[in-house]
Amino acid sequence: METGLAQRIRIARESKDMELDSLSRRLSVSTRILRQWESGQESPDAEHLRRLARQVGVEAHLEEHRR
């Protein structure tokens, strides 16, 4: 089964033992926005995806997530 972006965001955050509010502060976004990214309701733009990847220590493959 392919893992979607939303699930990968959540897994990456949890693997670093980060709470939603902690990561949202580091990214300068609301916890509501981060929750929407993790649920698949919204997707981060390229810049937020890069910043998110840096915060959780993973590589961002931006070409996979273009709309």
KALIN-V624685 format. One record per backbone hydrogen bond with DSSP energy under -1.0 kcal/mol. CO is the residue of the C=O (numbers start at 0). NH is the residue of the N-H. E is the energy in kcal/mol with one decimal. If there is no record, write none. Layout:
BEGIN
co=CO nh=NH e=E
co=CO nh=NH e=E
END
This chain:
BEGIN
co=3 nh=7 e=-2.4
co=4 nh=8 e=-2.5
co=5 nh=9 e=-2.0
co=6 nh=10 e=-2.8
co=7 nh=11 e=-2.5
co=8 nh=12 e=-2.3
co=9 nh=13 e=-2.8
co=10 nh=14 e=-2.3
co=12 nh=17 e=-2.0
co=13 nh=16 e=-1.8
co=18 nh=22 e=-2.2
co=19 nh=23 e=-2.7
co=20 nh=24 e=-1.9
co=21 nh=25 e=-1.9
co=22 nh=26 e=-1.8
co=23 nh=28 e=-2.4
co=29 nh=33 e=-2.1
co=30 nh=34 e=-2.7
co=31 nh=35 e=-2.0
co=32 nh=36 e=-2.2
co=33 nh=37 e=-2.3
co=34 nh=38 e=-1.6
co=35 nh=40 e=-1.4
co=35 nh=41 e=-1.4
co=44 nh=48 e=-2.6
co=45 nh=49 e=-2.2
co=46 nh=50 e=-2.4
co=47 nh=51 e=-2.8
co=48 nh=52 e=-2.4
co=49 nh=53 e=-2.2
co=50 nh=54 e=-2.2
co=51 nh=55 e=-2.0
co=52 nh=57 e=-2.4
co=60 nh=63 e=-1.4
co=61 nh=64 e=-1.7
END
